[in-house]
Amino acid sequence: MKHPEIIKLQKFLQMKFNNRNIDVRPRAKLDDSVEVFIGDESIGLIHVDDEDGDKSYIFNMSILDIDLDEVG
């Protein structure tokens, strides 16, 4: 993904989740996806799907079972 596209994704996520701490960063050696952070913590990946001329973005967030223990 190119820089303008990454910035648009970041602004969208910040607005959608009302969180200015969301940061979208390019991945080293991979241009089909970006990494999403809140502060220093990686929370997921966004992959771009550009098949059939319809571009979409897939946000994948893995949640570990040990992370659920933190919420009780």
HUWO-V868368 format. One record per run of one state. SS is the DSSP state (alpha for helix, beta for strand, coil for the rest). FROM is the first residue (numbers start at 0). LEN is the number of residues. If there is no record, write none. Layout:
BEGIN
ss=[SS | SS]
from=[FROM | FROM]
len=[LEN | LEN]
END
This chain:
BEGIN
ss=[coil | alpha | coil | beta | coil | beta | coil | beta | coil | alpha | coil | beta | coil | alpha | coil]
from=[0 | 2 | 16 | 21 | 27 | 29 | 38 | 40 | 49 | 50 | 53 | 55 | 60 | 64 | 71]
len=[2 | 14 | 5 | 6 | 2 | 9 | 2 | 9 | 1 | 3 | 2 | 5 | 4 | 7 | 1]
END
